[in-house]
């Protein structure tokens, strides 16, 4: 199904905390890089990497998945 990746991302957003959701959306929807997100959210790049990796893991997608 063409929208499988999108469906997985919606389910992922329903299961993560607000800060992780924000980082995930800034990266996936707004196209911001991890350093840009880190600066905007006032956290380290490592924190963003961990949040997005955790969200992708919760959605069952590899961290580098391009959906």
N, C-alpha and C positions, 0 to 999 in steps of 0.2 A: 504494500500500500504506500502511496506517495507521501502521505502525511505521518508515517510512523515515527520519524524523528521528531517532528513537531509535537506529537502526542506524548512522547517520552519526555520532552522538555517541559510540557505543561504539568505532567505528573510530578516531575522533579521539583518544580517551583512550589507545588502544594506540600512538599515534605520537608523543605529546608527552612532555616530561620531567616529572618528579615535581612540581615547583613549579607548572608550567603546569596539570597535571592537577588539583592541589589547588585552584587558583584557579577553574578551570572548574567543578569539582564544587561548590564553595562557592557559586558564582553560580547555576548551572543547577539543582542539586538542593536546596540549602539556601535559595535565594532571597536570599542576602546581596547587598547593594549593593557596588559597587566600593570605596567608602570603607571599608565594614565589612571587606571582605576584606583591603584594604591594611593596616588597623590590626591585624587578626588575624595576618597574615603578616609584619608589620614591614617593609613596603616602601611605596613611593609609590603613589598612585592611578594615576599614569601607567604604572608597571610592571605593574599589574594590567590596565589597559586594553590594553597591548601583548600581554601573555600571552594574554588571552582572545581578542583579535582574531586573534592568530597561530593559536590552537587552532581557532577558527571557520574561518579560511582553510584550515587543513589538512583540515578536514572538508568543505570546499566549500560552507559556508553563509555567508550574509551575517552580519556581526557582530551586527546587530539582529534576527536570526531568532528567532522564538518557536516552538520546536518542542515 
